[in-house]
Amino acid sequence: MTFLDNYGLTQELLIILAIDIAIAVLLLTLMRYLQGWTVKVNSRHELAENDNFAFGISTAGAVMALGIVLTGAITGEAAESYLVEAIGMSAYGLFGLVLIKLGRFLHDKIALNNIDKNALIIKGNVSVAIVDAVAAIATAIIIRSVLLWAEDLTIYTFIAIFSAFAISQLMLVLLTRARENRYAKRNQGASMQDALAQGHTALAIRHSGYMLAMAFSFNAASHFIIFNPEAYIANLIGWLTFSIVMLVSLSLLITLIKKLVLANINLCEEVEQQHNIGLAAVEVAISVSIAIILAALMA
């Protein structure tokens, strides 16, 4: 390859890089304003004038989630032309943005069905904001893994991506219900959602760890399910089966390893009753670490 060939290739890659970055910046900016439009507030007013930490955390989660999704759209070889690159990046980015917003809506109405999440965030509830932000990030991690699993830019690809997204939302709901039942059994029937609404930050941090762990373990499915764009039912069943197996296996592993790593510590008393944020953070580290290790072993 001659110097001119190398120069031409480098110039082409730089143009593609500029296209991807420009579209990414536009989409990230759009996500910031969508956060305000969704709950009918001025995002600048909430972030800079009211100093609403909860709204800031929620917005940060949405922006980071979109950034994670975009890495799935730009990973791989460059497209055959600048136009195709721009269309592909925009299509995946906008689709990811829509799925993130849809995921937030479903999480509000189904997973956290007993509280008004948006109203609590506007009032400054940091605990609810943490759960909201991490739920968006967990959804994005899953969407990214599916983007890397899927191939081409066709309607079948988007159907496959949406199928995996639907399964991920179901898993988030099942995980939330399982954690709620466990919390109620250890706290005389108390509601986990009510505890979050009352500002239980340690509980929010712990629950966030479980959501992130589930998302990372979900990635392993892409190594076992063969992408077939027209096999709608097979894709759906494959992701559902694998995600349930991983969720159960992960929960058992995390419970066992926490007993070993945090031996002689009453987690229920420390986190749920004494609001020990530090210990909750350690639980997050354990949960995510186990999920990452498990996913790496299956890669």
C-alpha positions as CSV (number, residue, x, y, z in Angstrom):
1,M,0.0,0.0,0.0
2,T,1.5,3.4,-1.1
3,F,1.6,6.6,1.0
4,L,-1.3,8.0,-1.1
5,D,-3.4,4.9,-0.4
6,N,-2.7,5.3,3.3
7,Y,-3.5,9.0,3.2
8,G,-6.8,8.3,1.4
9,L,-7.8,5.6,3.8
10,T,-6.9,7.8,6.8
11,Q,-8.9,10.7,5.4
12,E,-11.9,8.5,4.8
13,L,-11.8,7.1,8.4
14,L,-11.5,10.7,9.7
15,I,-14.6,11.7,7.8
16,I,-16.6,8.7,9.0
17,L,-15.4,9.5,12.6
18,A,-16.6,13.1,12.2
19,I,-20.0,11.9,11.0
20,D,-20.4,9.5,13.9
21,I,-19.3,12.1,16.5
22,A,-21.5,14.8,15.1
23,I,-24.6,12.5,15.1
24,A,-23.7,11.3,18.6
25,V,-23.4,14.8,20.0
26,L,-26.8,15.8,18.4
27,L,-28.5,12.7,19.9
28,L,-26.9,13.2,23.4
29,T,-28.1,16.9,23.3
30,L,-31.6,15.8,22.3
31,M,-31.7,13.3,25.2
32,R,-30.9,16.0,27.7
33,Y,-33.8,18.1,26.5
34,L,-36.1,15.1,26.2
35,Q,-35.6,14.5,29.9
36,G,-37.3,17.9,30.6
37,W,-39.9,17.6,28.0
38,T,-41.0,14.2,29.3
39,V,-41.8,15.5,32.7
40,K,-42.9,18.9,31.5
41,V,-40.1,20.9,33.2
42,N,-37.3,23.1,32.0
43,S,-34.1,21.0,32.2
44,R,-31.8,24.1,32.5
45,H,-34.0,25.4,35.3
46,E,-34.0,22.1,37.2
47,L,-30.2,21.5,36.8
48,A,-28.8,25.0,37.2
49,E,-31.3,27.1,39.1
50,N,-33.1,24.6,41.4
51,D,-29.9,22.5,41.7
52,N,-32.2,19.4,41.6
53,F,-29.7,16.7,42.3
54,A,-32.3,14.0,41.7
55,F,-33.1,15.4,38.2
56,G,-29.4,15.6,37.5
57,I,-28.9,11.9,38.4
58,S,-31.8,10.9,36.3
59,T,-30.6,12.9,33.3
60,A,-27.1,11.6,33.7
61,G,-28.4,8.1,33.6
62,A,-30.4,8.8,30.4
63,V,-27.4,10.5,28.7
64,M,-25.0,7.7,29.7
65,A,-27.5,5.1,28.5
66,L,-27.7,6.7,25.1
67,G,-23.9,6.8,24.9
68,I,-23.7,3.1,25.7
69,V,-26.2,2.3,23.0
70,L,-24.3,4.4,20.5
71,T,-21.1,2.4,21.1
72,G,-23.1,-0.6,19.8
73,A,-24.0,1.4,16.7
74,I,-20.5,2.5,15.8
75,T,-18.6,-0.7,16.7
76,G,-17.3,-2.6,13.7
77,E,-16.2,-1.8,10.2
78,A,-17.1,1.4,8.4
79,A,-20.1,1.4,6.1
80,E,-19.8,1.4,2.3
81,S,-20.4,5.1,2.0
82,Y,-20.7,8.2,4.0
83,L,-24.5,8.4,3.5
84,V,-25.0,4.7,4.6
85,E,-22.8,5.4,7.7
86,A,-24.9,8.5,8.6
87,I,-28.2,6.7,8.0
88,G,-27.0,3.7,10.1
89,M,-25.7,5.7,13.0
90,S,-28.8,7.9,13.0
91,A,-31.2,5.0,12.7
92,Y,-29.6,2.9,15.5
93,G,-29.1,6.0,17.7
94,L,-32.7,7.2,17.3
95,F,-34.0,3.7,17.8
96,G,-31.9,3.3,20.9
97,L,-33.2,6.7,22.2
98,V,-36.8,5.6,21.7
99,L,-36.1,2.2,23.4
100,I,-34.5,4.0,26.4
101,K,-37.5,6.3,26.8
102,L,-39.9,3.4,26.3
103,G,-38.0,1.4,28.9
104,R,-38.3,4.3,31.4
105,F,-42.0,4.5,30.7
106,L,-42.5,0.7,31.3
107,H,-40.3,0.8,34.4
108,D,-42.5,3.6,35.8
109,K,-45.8,1.9,35.0
110,I,-44.9,-1.7,35.7
111,A,-41.8,-2.2,37.8
112,L,-42.4,0.9,40.1
113,N,-46.1,0.9,39.7
114,N,-46.9,2.0,43.3
115,I,-45.1,5.3,43.2
116,D,-45.0,8.4,40.9
117,K,-41.4,8.3,39.9
118,N,-41.3,11.5,37.9
119,A,-43.0,13.5,40.6
120,L,-40.6,12.2,43.2
121,I,-37.6,13.1,41.1
122,I,-38.9,16.6,40.5
123,K,-39.2,16.9,44.3
124,G,-35.6,15.9,44.7
125,N,-35.8,12.2,45.7
126,V,-32.3,11.0,45.1
127,S,-33.1,7.3,45.9
128,V,-35.7,7.1,43.2
129,A,-33.5,9.0,40.8
130,I,-30.7,6.4,41.3
131,V,-33.0,3.5,40.5
132,D,-34.3,5.4,37.5
133,A,-30.8,6.2,36.2
134,V,-29.5,2.7,36.6
135,A,-32.5,1.1,35.1
136,A,-31.9,3.2,32.0
137,I,-28.2,2.2,32.0
138,A,-29.0,-1.5,32.5
139,T,-31.4,-1.3,29.5
140,A,-28.8,0.4,27.4
141,I,-26.2,-2.3,28.2
142,I,-28.6,-4.9,27.0
143,I,-29.6,-3.0,23.9
144,R,-25.8,-2.6,23.1
145,S,-25.2,-6.3,23.3
146,V,-28.1,-6.9,21.0
147,L,-26.8,-4.3,18.5
148,L,-23.5,-6.1,18.4
149,W,-25.3,-9.5,18.1
150,A,-27.6,-8.4,15.2
151,E,-26.3,-7.8,11.7
152,D,-27.1,-5.5,8.8
153,L,-29.6,-2.6,8.7
154,T,-33.0,-4.1,7.9
155,I,-36.5,-4.2,9.4
156,Y,-35.7,-7.7,10.6
157,T,-32.7,-6.4,12.6
158,F,-34.9,-3.9,14.4
159,I,-37.5,-6.5,15.2
160,A,-34.8,-8.7,16.7
161,I,-33.5,-5.8,18.7
162,F,-37.0,-5.0,20.0
163,S,-37.6,-8.6,20.9
164,A,-34.5,-8.7,23.1
165,F,-35.5,-5.3,24.6
166,A,-38.9,-6.6,25.5
167,I,-37.4,-9.6,27.3
168,S,-35.0,-7.3,29.2
169,Q,-37.9,-5.2,30.5
170,L,-39.6,-8.4,31.6
171,M,-36.5,-9.4,33.5
172,L,-36.2,-6.0,35.2
173,V,-39.8,-6.4,36.4
174,L,-39.2,-9.9,37.6
175,L,-36.1,-8.8,39.4
176,T,-37.9,-5.9,41.0
177,R,-40.7,-8.1,42.2
178,A,-38.2,-10.7,43.6
179,R,-36.3,-8.0,45.5
180,E,-39.6,-6.5,46.8
181,N,-40.8,-9.9,48.1
182,R,-37.4,-10.5,49.8
183,Y,-37.5,-7.0,51.4
184,A,-41.1,-7.5,52.6
185,K,-40.3,-10.8,54.3
186,R,-37.4,-9.3,56.2
187,N,-39.2,-6.1,57.2
188,Q,-42.7,-7.2,58.5
189,G,-44.3,-6.8,55.1
190,A,-43.0,-3.3,54.4
191,S,-42.9,-2.1,50.8
192,M,-39.6,-1.6,49.0
193,Q,-41.2,1.0,46.7
194,D,-42.5,3.0,49.7
195,A,-39.0,2.8,51.2
196,L,-37.5,4.3,48.0
197,A,-40.2,7.0,48.0
198,Q,-39.2,7.9,51.5
199,G,-35.5,8.4,50.5
200,H,-33.9,5.0,51.3
201,T,-30.6,5.6,49.4
202,A,-28.8,2.5,50.6
203,L,-31.7,0.3,49.4
204,A,-31.6,2.1,46.0
205,I,-27.9,1.5,45.6
206,R,-28.2,-2.2,46.4
207,H,-31.1,-2.6,44.0
208,S,-29.1,-0.8,41.3
209,G,-26.4,-3.4,41.7
210,Y,-28.8,-6.2,41.0
211,M,-30.1,-4.4,37.9
212,L,-26.6,-3.8,36.5
213,A,-25.6,-7.4,37.3
214,M,-28.6,-8.7,35.4
215,A,-27.7,-6.5,32.4
216,F,-24.1,-7.6,32.2
217,S,-25.1,-11.3,32.5
218,F,-27.7,-10.8,29.8
219,N,-24.8,-10.0,27.4
220,A,-23.7,-13.7,27.5
221,A,-26.8,-14.7,25.5
222,S,-25.4,-13.2,22.4
223,H,-22.6,-15.8,22.4
224,F,-25.1,-18.7,22.4
225,I,-28.0,-17.5,20.3
226,I,-27.3,-17.5,16.5
227,F,-28.7,-14.4,14.8
228,N,-31.4,-15.3,12.3
229,P,-33.3,-12.1,11.4
230,E,-36.4,-13.8,10.2
231,A,-36.7,-16.3,13.1
232,Y,-38.8,-14.1,15.3
233,I,-40.2,-16.7,17.6
234,A,-36.8,-18.6,17.9
235,N,-35.0,-15.3,18.8
236,L,-37.7,-14.4,21.4
237,I,-37.7,-17.9,23.0
238,G,-33.9,-18.0,23.0
239,W,-33.4,-14.7,24.7
240,L,-36.2,-15.4,27.2
241,T,-34.9,-18.9,28.1
242,F,-31.3,-17.8,28.5
243,S,-32.2,-14.6,30.5
244,I,-34.3,-16.6,33.0
245,V,-31.5,-19.2,33.5
246,M,-29.0,-16.4,33.9
247,L,-31.2,-14.4,36.3
248,V,-31.7,-17.5,38.6
249,S,-28.1,-18.6,38.4
250,L,-26.8,-15.0,39.1
251,S,-29.1,-14.5,42.1
252,L,-28.0,-17.8,43.7
253,L,-24.3,-17.0,43.0
254,I,-24.6,-13.5,44.4
255,T,-26.4,-14.7,47.5
256,L,-23.7,-17.3,48.2
257,I,-20.7,-15.1,47.5
258,K,-22.1,-12.2,49.6
259,K,-22.4,-14.7,52.5
260,L,-18.7,-15.5,52.1
261,V,-17.3,-12.1,51.3
262,L,-19.4,-10.3,53.9
263,A,-19.4,-13.0,56.5
264,N,-20.5,-12.0,60.1
265,I,-22.3,-8.9,58.8
266,N,-26.1,-8.6,59.1
267,L,-26.9,-7.1,55.7
268,C,-30.6,-6.8,56.5
269,E,-29.9,-4.8,59.6
270,E,-27.1,-2.7,58.2
271,V,-28.5,-1.8,54.8
272,E,-32.3,-2.0,55.2
273,Q,-32.6,-0.7,58.7
274,Q,-29.5,1.4,59.4
275,H,-29.3,2.7,55.8
276,N,-25.6,1.8,55.5
277,I,-24.7,3.3,52.1
278,G,-21.1,2.1,52.3
279,L,-22.0,-1.5,52.7
280,A,-24.6,-1.2,50.0
281,A,-21.9,0.0,47.7
282,V,-19.8,-3.1,48.5
283,E,-22.8,-5.2,47.6
284,V,-23.0,-3.5,44.3
285,A,-19.4,-4.2,43.6
286,I,-19.9,-7.9,44.4
287,S,-23.0,-8.2,42.3
288,V,-21.5,-6.5,39.2
289,S,-18.2,-8.3,39.6
290,I,-19.9,-11.7,39.7
291,A,-22.0,-10.8,36.6
292,I,-18.9,-9.6,34.6
293,I,-16.9,-12.7,35.5
294,L,-19.8,-15.0,34.6
295,A,-20.3,-13.3,31.3
296,A,-16.6,-13.4,30.5
297,L,-16.5,-17.1,31.2
298,M,-19.3,-17.7,28.7
299,A,-17.8,-15.5,26.0
